[in-house]
Amino acid sequence: MNSFNYKNGELYIEGLNIHSIAKEVRTPFYCYSFNHLKDQYNKLDQSITLGNYQICYAVKSNSNQSIIKTFSKLGSGADVVSIGELKRALEVGISPNKIVFSGVGKSLEEMQFAINNNILMFNIESISELRRLSDESIKLNTKSPVSLRINPDISAGGNEKISTGKAEDKFGIDWRGASESYDLAGSLPGIKIVGIDAHIGSQINDLEPFEKSFDRLSKITKSLRKKGHEINILDVGGGLGVKYHPDDRPLDIEGYGKLLSEKLGDLDCKIIIEPGRFLTANSAILVTKTLYIKNTDSNNFIIVDAAMNDFIRPTLYNAYHQVVSVKEGKKDTVLKYDIVGPVCESGDFFRKNIKMGSIEEGDLLAIKSVGAYGSVLSSNYNTRPSINEILVNNDQFEIIRDRVEVEEIIKRDKIPNWI
Ligand SMILES: Cc1ncc(COP(=O)(O)O)c(C=O)c1O
């Protein structure tokens, strides 16, 4: 479903004209399509033909509670990586037995809270973490359900900063040492082995890395079972890729569903899938206003009111995001622009050398595909406010995150009386 379309030369999200929203909500703001979120979830859900599976939405991609709740109402559980994400998931009513806790550095406080809330399982990433969880569980008179995250040493993902499944990455336990690690886990009094887990990276548009990872997980599961370990849950992680660039070939989602069945269907496990980006990336635009046009000998700059603190993916990953004018571009005068924000960094840009119909000061632009790893990575750098997020459902919208104004941010500083 494409929720962003031009009608009579104006950009709409679902049934709402962006200009009309911008009259009520201060720019810049994140603007999500409720029906796109639901469609993506349903598309993935329908592609999976396994008998026993659970989609656990990777909350890190977008932790707004309205987004989590949208998926939860469709049946999703949650993959969380902090006590904060866990609290958000519980707050919107996700049942603890649909929650998995991932991440390389769980603190004691996080372990205690998750144990007390009876989550489905901990995805454990190192031997030290395994021992710590065992100790903590004994203190709380219980055994914690655990899967070990196996690092399968598979290269995947478009950018080295989002590759997580190679031997040199910080994630998981080397697959070659899986057997000994499970033997140790089985001997620890506070641990109950329930599963196995891997997550090889993000924005993966080919089936091949998934196929390799599923094969490796299947083999390891069979050999662990032979040794008597009970592996009833197999968590394949997330990483499902989407289309950012018009030329991108997105992941064949039906093919992904088939692969799950072909490679893992015979194992009689509950299969957990942890998608983030696939569900949220293309659900949103960032609406921003042109403050100034600055023409120099070498460049035409569009200086907008959004900045890298609001949306850092271009700066951080050199990520490509389409940018369009909310008023359909004038085709007669096409110019090359750099679209930049007001933050005092050369890295504060959204696009360089983009060809667009001429833009005037005051024009609204939409930065596309910002729903995943967008608002969650925002900061208050340069003492800029946290901006609104809104959710559109057909011809209505609601604010789903309030702006945090600069006065509130400034108030958090404390000044000792000896300065
Ligand atoms: C353990 C784990 N699961 C799931 C995800 C979600 O990945 P994606 O948004 O690419 O689906 C991540 C992302 O980093 C992750 O680390």
The ligand as an ORCA input file, in Angstrom:
! r2SCAN-3c Opt
* xyz 0 1
  C      18.417     -8.589     18.049
  C      17.719     -7.766     17.040
  N      16.513     -8.174     16.592
  C      15.822     -7.447     15.677
  C      16.326     -6.274     15.162
  C      15.512     -5.524     14.167
  O      16.181     -5.395     12.976
  P      15.403     -4.821     11.702
  O      14.884     -3.488     12.063
  O      16.433     -4.759     10.647
  O      14.315     -5.803     11.384
  C      17.589     -5.819     15.590
  C      18.163     -4.590     15.032
  O      19.229     -4.155     15.294
  C      18.301     -6.584     16.565
  O      19.492     -6.183     17.016
*
